[in-house]
Amino acid sequence: MDLKFAHGVMIIVIMSASMFSVSMANKDWSFGFNYTDWWSRFGNHPQNKTQQQPREILVGGSQHWHFGYNYSDWAIKNAPFYLNDTLVFKYDAPNATTFPHSVYMFKSYGSFLKCDIKKAKMLASPMQGGGEGFKFVLKRWQPHFFACGERNGFHCKNGTMNFAVMPMFHPFWKWP
């Protein structure tokens, strides 16, 4: 009986010590009350106004929209994308030294993987990428599949001129 009692006391002491050490790891304890979580329980999250604003994102960054650049890799490195962000596609108008480019959007993942331009919708013609570029606003919470449709999908299939984004909702509080 004494062994069971001692064993029970030892478990209680170890649990209490571990709970105390975990609670003390929070450096914002003051007078035995944790104020770090107090406001979040009542919905008073600090607003980060700069992060709540939609962004204008230049597709490809300084590379713009051209043949031979890996846009899937670019999209991964520049994620996350949020609802109401604007993607800007800039490319040169067709001339003697550059290939023409366009912007297509696929309805399904399958047609995106196959680069089946016949099942895609043209968003911007080869003439619309100059100047300020073609702008597309991510208005829907769904995957968006983009590609260049020139040469019957050749730029999509062989030049990695395709990428997908899934816009997310903006967080309601400051996000790290």
N, C-alpha and C positions, 0 to 999 in steps of 0.2 A: 504494500500500500504506500509506504514512504517513497519507494522508487517511482511509482506512477505520479505521485504528487510532485516530486522533484523534477521529473521529466516534464510535466505540465507547466510548472513554474518556469523552467528553462525555455520552453517554447514561447511562452508569453514574453519573457525578457528579450529574447532574440527578435521576435516580431515587433515589439515596441521599439527596440534599438534601430531596426532597419527602417521602420516608419518614421522615426525621428530624424534619421540621417537623410532620408529622401526629402522630407519636408524642409530640413535646414538647407538643402541644396538650393532652394529658391532664395536668392539674395534680397528679395524685396519684403521679407517678413518684418513687420514692425509691431511691437507690443503684442505678439502672439496672434496677429491677424494678417492674413495674406491679402493685400490690396490689389495684387496684380490681376486677379480674376474678377474683382468686385464689379467693375463697370461693364465687362463683357456679358455678365449674367443678365443685365437689364437692357441690353441692346445699344449701349452708348459707346459704340466703337469709334475710335478716332478716324476721321475721313482723310484719306490721302488723295487730295484733289488731282495731283499730277498723274497718278496712276489710273484714275477713273476716266480720264479723257481718252477718246478714241485716238489712235495713232495713224499716221500716214507712213506706210512702209514701202520703200523702194525695192521691188523684186530684184534680187541678185545684188543688192547694194550698189557699189561702184561699178560692178560688172554689167549692170542693166540686164536686158533680156536678149541673149545672143546664143548662137549655136556652140555647143561644146562645153558649156558650163553645167555643173551638177546642181540643179535647182532643188532636188529632193534633199540633198545635204544642206543647202542653204536654208530650207524651210525648217529642218530639224534644229539647226544652230540658232535660228531667229525666233523659235517658238518661245512662249505661247502667243498665239494670236487670239484676240478677243472680239466679241461681237461689236460691230460698228467700226472696227479698224478698216482702213482703206489700203488696198494693195495697188501700187502704182507700177505699171508695166511701161518701161521706156525702151524704145528701140528705134533704130534709124529707118527712115523710109527706104524702100527699095531703090538701089542705084547700081552702077556698074561694078562697085567694089564690095557690096554687102548682099547677103541673102535676104529675101523678104521674110518677115516674121509676122505672126498673128497670135491672138489669144483665143483659145477654145476652152470650154468647160464641159466635162463629161458628166452624165447623169448617174452613172454607176461605177463602182470600183472595177468591175470586170472589163468594161470598155476602156477604162483608164489604163489598166494593166496591158491590154492589147493595143493601146493607142489607136482605137477604132474611131477615126475622125468622123466617119459617116454617122455615128451615134452621138456625136458631140455638137454643141451649139457654139457658133462663132460669136465671141463677145467683142473682139476688136480686129479690124482689118489691118493689112500691112501698112496702111497710111495713118492709122490712129496712134501709133506709138511715139511719134515725134513731139517735140516741144515739151509740154508738161507731162506727156505720157497719157496712157489710158488708165483710168481709175475705176477700181471695182470695190464696192463696200460689202463687207461680210455682214449681211443683215440676218442670215438664218443660222440657227444652231444645228448645223449638219455638216458633214464632210464636203469640202469643195475640191474638185479635181481639175487642175489647169494643165494646159499643154500648148505648144506651138503646133499649128495644124498645117503648116506649109509643106509642100511636096508630098501631099497625101499622107501626112503623118510621119515622114522620114525624120524630121527634127525631133519629134517625140520619141520615136523608136530607137534611134541611133545617137542622138545628140544629148540625151538626158534633159531635154527641154520640157520637163513635166514635173509637177509636184502636187502634193495634197496638203490641205490645212483643215483643221477642225477648230473653229472658233469656240472659245470658252466664255462663260459669264465672268464679268469683272468681280473680284472679291469685294465684299462689303466693308472690309476693314483693311488696314495696312498689311500688305503681304511682303514677306522678306525678299 
